[in-house]
Amino acid sequence: MNWHKGSALVIGFVAALLTAPQGFAADYPTRPIKLVVPYAAGGPTDVLGRLVGEYLGRDLKQSVVVENKAGAQGAIGAEAVARSDPDGYTLLFTAASLFVLNPVLYKKLSYDPVRDFRMLALITDLPVVMEVNPSVPAKTVAEFVAYAKQNPGKLNFGSAGTGGTIHLAGEMFKQMAGVDIVHVPYKGAGPALQDLLSGNIQLMFDTLGTALPPVKAGMLRPLAVSSKQRISDLPEVPTIAESGYPDYSVGVWYGIAAPAKMPDDVSQKITVSLSRALNDDVFRASLEKVGFPPLRPKTQTEIDAFVNEDRARWTGVVKSLNISLD
């Protein structure tokens, strides 16, 4: 063998060993991990992200630093993670809207959830509560639909903004029930909830964590929940599906994603840690305390099927309504 060719082969072999992902993951993590939350600090998504980051840091024995990158319905934070080094040191705390709504609401999106990311874990899947101001003379979904049909265009439902899950939850219901109710977008769920409490709007499809306090206090009347089964927090409240709309199902889910090219063994190490979190009673209790029912660990096949089903559902709704945020 020619000496120069032999040396080149040896050098290439050694370089391959040094850069092989198996060796990299054995020591991972050796420095702090950044968890990007693509929303403002202090909100429910931020609170949930910090609880997940805290557990992940303890379990991996390395600090996890939460970085809030808000703006453009979460697209700014998602793009930053998509363009980061796929080395396991930059992760995304994602909401359903980033992966299933933004791609159909925006013609031009700075990231591609399918091409740029891999979902590592689903943390929680929140149902939506269909709730009304007590001035509305309806105690069931059927009674509300009848009342809305008697008063076309006179009832309003609020949301945290056009294109969000709770807006589209209302639009899906309008479509299925065939009622004419008017959407009123707000700059956040808080202002919408305040107007619902004061009676300025009559209806809201609100996430469980936000809806529970005023519902439990008797300030709002729950008509139904959006999950496939009844929930333990409101066992007497039926689902929208059992109230006459069997195809209705809405959830606001959150999870952890990473750049698509992250090495498989690094991905596995993070995934195993997150699975331990979702089976840990103390961690689960911490999520439930702030209104987020934790899921159990899912396989990669189950995660992909879950996200794809949600994407297909919302793509149909958005296209039928011809909504665009560009």
C-alpha positions as CSV (number, residue, x, y, z in Angstrom):
1,M,0.0,0.0,0.0
2,N,1.2,3.5,-0.8
3,W,2.4,5.2,2.4
4,H,0.5,8.4,1.8
5,K,-2.7,6.5,1.0
6,G,-2.3,4.3,4.1
7,S,-1.8,7.3,6.3
8,A,-4.8,9.0,4.9
9,L,-6.9,6.0,5.6
10,V,-5.7,5.8,9.2
11,I,-6.3,9.4,9.8
12,G,-9.8,9.2,8.3
13,F,-10.6,6.2,10.5
14,V,-9.4,7.9,13.7
15,A,-11.4,11.1,12.7
16,A,-14.5,9.0,12.2
17,L,-14.1,7.4,15.7
18,L,-13.6,10.8,17.3
19,T,-16.7,12.3,15.7
20,A,-18.9,9.3,16.0
21,P,-22.2,10.1,17.7
22,Q,-21.9,7.1,20.0
23,G,-18.9,8.6,21.7
24,F,-20.5,12.0,21.8
25,A,-23.6,10.8,23.6
26,A,-21.7,8.8,26.2
27,D,-20.8,12.0,28.0
28,Y,-23.8,14.1,27.1
29,P,-24.6,16.6,28.5
30,T,-21.2,18.3,29.4
31,R,-22.6,21.8,29.5
32,P,-25.8,23.7,30.1
33,I,-28.8,22.9,27.9
34,K,-30.9,25.7,26.5
35,L,-34.7,25.2,26.4
36,V,-36.4,27.8,24.2
37,V,-39.9,28.8,25.2
38,P,-41.3,30.7,22.2
39,Y,-43.7,32.8,24.3
40,A,-43.3,35.6,26.9
41,A,-42.1,34.9,30.4
42,G,-44.8,34.5,33.1
43,G,-47.5,32.9,31.0
44,P,-48.8,29.4,31.4
45,T,-46.6,28.0,28.6
46,D,-43.5,29.5,30.3
47,V,-44.5,28.1,33.7
48,L,-45.0,24.6,32.2
49,G,-41.7,24.8,30.3
50,R,-39.8,25.8,33.4
51,L,-41.2,22.8,35.3
52,V,-40.1,20.5,32.5
53,G,-36.6,22.1,32.3
54,E,-36.1,21.9,36.1
55,Y,-36.8,18.1,36.1
56,L,-34.7,17.5,33.0
57,G,-31.8,19.4,34.6
58,R,-31.9,17.3,37.7
59,D,-32.2,14.0,35.9
60,L,-29.4,14.7,33.4
61,K,-27.3,16.3,36.1
62,Q,-26.8,19.5,34.1
63,S,-28.4,22.9,34.3
64,V,-31.2,23.6,31.8
65,V,-31.6,27.3,31.0
66,V,-35.0,28.5,29.8
67,E,-34.8,31.3,27.2
68,N,-38.0,33.1,26.2
69,K,-38.1,34.0,22.5
70,A,-41.6,35.4,21.9
71,G,-43.2,36.8,18.8
72,A,-44.9,35.8,15.5
73,Q,-47.2,33.2,17.1
74,G,-44.1,31.3,18.4
75,A,-42.4,31.3,15.0
76,I,-39.4,33.3,16.1
77,G,-38.4,30.8,18.8
78,A,-39.1,27.8,16.6
79,E,-36.9,29.2,13.8
80,A,-34.1,29.9,16.3
81,V,-34.1,26.2,17.4
82,A,-34.5,24.9,13.8
83,R,-31.4,26.8,12.8
84,S,-29.3,25.9,15.9
85,D,-26.6,23.2,16.0
86,P,-28.3,19.8,16.3
87,D,-26.1,18.8,19.2
88,G,-28.7,18.4,21.9
89,Y,-27.9,21.6,23.7
90,T,-30.8,23.6,22.2
91,L,-34.3,22.3,22.6
92,L,-37.8,23.7,21.9
93,F,-40.7,23.7,24.3
94,T,-43.4,23.6,21.7
95,A,-47.2,24.1,21.6
96,A,-49.6,22.4,19.2
97,S,-50.1,25.7,17.3
98,L,-46.4,25.8,16.2
99,F,-46.5,22.4,14.7
100,V,-50.1,22.0,13.4
101,L,-51.6,25.5,13.0
102,N,-48.9,27.9,11.9
103,P,-48.0,25.8,8.7
104,V,-51.6,26.2,7.4
105,L,-52.2,29.8,8.7
106,Y,-49.1,31.3,7.2
107,K,-48.2,30.9,3.5
108,K,-44.6,31.8,4.3
109,L,-43.2,30.3,7.5
110,S,-39.6,30.5,8.6
111,Y,-39.4,26.9,9.7
112,D,-40.9,23.6,8.6
113,P,-42.1,21.5,11.6
114,V,-41.8,18.2,9.6
115,R,-38.4,18.9,7.9
116,D,-36.7,20.8,10.7
117,F,-37.8,19.1,13.9
118,R,-38.2,15.8,15.6
119,M,-40.7,15.5,18.5
120,L,-39.0,13.9,21.5
121,A,-42.0,13.8,23.9
122,L,-45.6,15.0,24.5
123,I,-46.0,16.4,28.0
124,T,-49.7,17.4,28.3
125,D,-52.8,17.6,26.3
126,L,-55.3,20.1,27.6
127,P,-59.0,19.9,26.9
128,V,-61.0,23.0,26.1
129,V,-64.0,24.0,28.1
130,M,-67.0,25.4,26.3
131,E,-68.2,28.0,28.9
132,V,-70.9,30.7,28.9
133,N,-71.7,33.7,31.0
134,P,-74.6,32.8,33.4
135,S,-76.8,35.3,31.6
136,V,-77.1,32.9,28.7
137,P,-80.3,30.8,29.1
138,A,-78.6,27.5,28.3
139,K,-77.4,24.7,30.5
140,T,-76.6,22.2,27.8
141,V,-75.0,22.3,24.3
142,A,-78.3,21.5,22.7
143,E,-80.0,24.4,24.5
144,F,-77.2,26.8,23.5
145,V,-77.4,25.8,19.8
146,A,-81.2,26.3,19.9
147,Y,-80.7,29.7,21.5
148,A,-78.0,30.7,19.0
149,K,-80.3,29.7,16.1
150,Q,-83.0,31.9,17.6
151,N,-80.6,34.8,17.8
152,P,-78.3,34.6,14.7
153,G,-75.4,37.0,14.7
154,K,-76.3,38.3,18.2
155,L,-74.0,36.1,20.3
156,N,-70.2,36.6,20.5
157,F,-67.4,34.2,21.5
158,G,-64.0,35.5,22.5
159,S,-60.4,34.1,22.0
160,A,-56.8,35.0,22.7
161,G,-56.4,36.0,19.1
162,T,-57.2,35.0,15.5
163,G,-55.8,31.7,14.5
164,G,-55.1,30.4,18.0
165,T,-56.5,27.0,19.1
166,I,-59.3,28.4,21.2
167,H,-60.4,30.6,18.3
168,L,-60.4,27.6,15.9
169,A,-62.1,25.5,18.6
170,G,-65.0,27.9,18.3
171,E,-64.9,28.0,14.6
172,M,-65.0,24.2,14.4
173,F,-68.1,24.2,16.7
174,K,-69.8,26.9,14.6
175,Q,-69.2,24.8,11.5
176,M,-70.5,21.5,13.0
177,A,-73.5,23.0,14.8
178,G,-74.5,25.4,11.9
179,V,-74.8,28.4,14.2
180,D,-74.1,32.1,13.4
181,I,-72.0,33.4,16.4
182,V,-69.4,36.2,16.0
183,H,-65.8,35.8,16.8
184,V,-64.2,38.6,18.9
185,P,-60.3,38.3,19.0
186,Y,-58.4,39.7,22.1
187,K,-54.8,40.3,22.8
188,G,-54.5,37.3,25.1
189,A,-56.9,34.9,26.9
190,G,-56.9,37.1,30.0
191,P,-58.8,40.1,28.5
192,A,-61.2,37.7,26.7
193,L,-62.0,35.9,30.0
194,Q,-62.6,39.3,31.7
195,D,-65.1,40.3,29.1
196,L,-66.8,36.9,29.4
197,L,-67.1,37.3,33.1
198,S,-68.5,40.8,32.7
199,G,-71.0,39.7,30.1
200,N,-69.6,41.7,27.2
201,I,-69.3,38.4,25.3
202,Q,-71.4,35.3,25.9
203,L,-69.2,32.3,25.1
204,M,-65.6,31.1,25.2
205,F,-63.8,27.9,24.4
206,D,-61.1,28.2,27.1
207,T,-58.2,25.9,28.1
208,L,-58.8,23.9,31.2
209,G,-56.3,25.6,33.5
210,T,-57.8,29.0,32.8
211,A,-61.4,27.9,32.9
212,L,-61.4,25.9,36.1
213,P,-61.2,28.8,38.7
214,P,-64.2,30.8,37.5
215,V,-66.2,27.6,36.7
216,K,-65.6,26.2,40.2
217,A,-66.5,29.5,41.7
218,G,-69.8,29.5,39.8
219,M,-68.9,32.6,37.9
220,L,-69.2,30.8,34.5
221,R,-71.3,27.9,33.4
222,P,-69.5,25.0,31.7
223,L,-71.6,23.4,28.9
224,A,-69.1,20.7,27.7
225,V,-65.5,19.8,27.3
226,S,-63.6,19.1,24.1
227,S,-61.8,15.9,25.1
228,K,-62.9,12.4,23.9
229,Q,-63.8,11.4,27.5
230,R,-65.1,13.4,30.5
231,I,-62.4,14.8,32.7
232,S,-61.9,14.2,36.4
233,D,-61.9,17.9,37.3
234,L,-65.4,18.3,35.9
235,P,-67.0,14.8,36.0
236,E,-70.6,16.1,35.6
237,V,-69.8,18.1,32.5
238,P,-70.4,16.1,29.2
239,T,-68.1,16.1,26.2
240,I,-69.1,18.0,23.1
241,A,-68.9,14.6,21.3
242,E,-71.5,13.1,23.5
243,S,-73.6,16.2,23.2
244,G,-74.4,15.5,19.6
245,Y,-71.1,16.2,17.8
246,P,-69.2,12.9,17.8
247,D,-66.4,14.1,15.5
248,Y,-65.6,17.1,17.7
249,S,-62.3,16.7,19.5
250,V,-59.9,19.5,20.5
251,G,-56.8,19.4,22.6
252,V,-54.0,22.0,23.3
253,W,-50.9,19.9,23.6
254,Y,-47.3,20.8,24.6
255,G,-44.1,18.9,24.0
256,I,-40.4,18.9,23.6
257,A,-38.8,19.1,20.1
258,A,-35.2,19.2,18.8
259,P,-33.5,20.0,15.5
260,A,-34.2,17.1,13.1
261,K,-30.5,16.2,12.6
262,M,-29.7,15.6,16.3
263,P,-27.9,12.3,16.7
264,D,-30.2,9.4,17.5
265,D,-28.4,8.4,20.7
266,V,-28.5,11.9,22.1
267,S,-32.2,12.0,21.2
268,Q,-32.6,8.7,23.1
269,K,-30.9,10.0,26.2
270,I,-33.2,13.1,26.3
271,T,-36.3,11.0,25.5
272,V,-35.6,8.5,28.3
273,S,-35.2,11.4,30.8
274,L,-38.5,12.9,29.7
275,S,-40.2,9.5,30.0
276,R,-38.9,9.2,33.6
277,A,-40.4,12.6,34.3
278,L,-43.8,11.6,32.9
279,N,-43.8,8.5,35.2
280,D,-42.6,10.5,38.3
281,D,-45.4,11.1,40.8
282,V,-43.9,14.3,42.1
283,F,-43.4,15.8,38.6
284,R,-46.9,14.8,37.6
285,A,-48.3,16.4,40.7
286,S,-46.4,19.6,40.0
287,L,-48.1,19.8,36.5
288,E,-51.5,19.0,37.8
289,K,-51.2,21.7,40.5
290,V,-50.9,24.4,37.8
291,G,-53.7,22.9,35.6
292,F,-51.8,20.7,33.2
293,P,-52.8,17.0,33.1
294,P,-49.6,15.1,32.3
295,L,-49.6,12.4,29.7
296,R,-47.8,9.1,30.0
297,P,-44.7,8.4,27.8
298,K,-45.4,7.6,24.2
299,T,-43.3,5.8,21.6
300,Q,-42.0,7.7,18.6
301,T,-44.6,6.0,16.5
302,E,-47.4,7.1,18.8
303,I,-46.1,10.6,19.0
304,D,-45.9,10.9,15.2
305,A,-49.4,9.5,14.8
306,F,-50.8,11.9,17.4
307,V,-49.3,14.9,15.8
308,N,-50.2,13.9,12.3
309,E,-53.8,13.3,13.3
310,D,-54.0,16.7,14.9
311,R,-52.4,18.3,11.9
312,A,-54.9,16.7,9.5
313,R,-57.9,17.8,11.6
314,W,-56.8,21.4,11.8
315,T,-55.7,21.6,8.2
316,G,-59.3,20.8,7.1
317,V,-60.8,23.3,9.5
318,V,-58.5,26.2,8.5
319,K,-58.8,25.6,4.8
320,S,-62.6,25.3,5.0
321,L,-62.7,28.7,6.8
322,N,-60.2,30.2,4.4
323,I,-58.2,31.8,7.3
324,S,-54.7,33.2,6.6
325,L,-52.5,35.3,8.9
326,D,-50.1,36.5,6.2
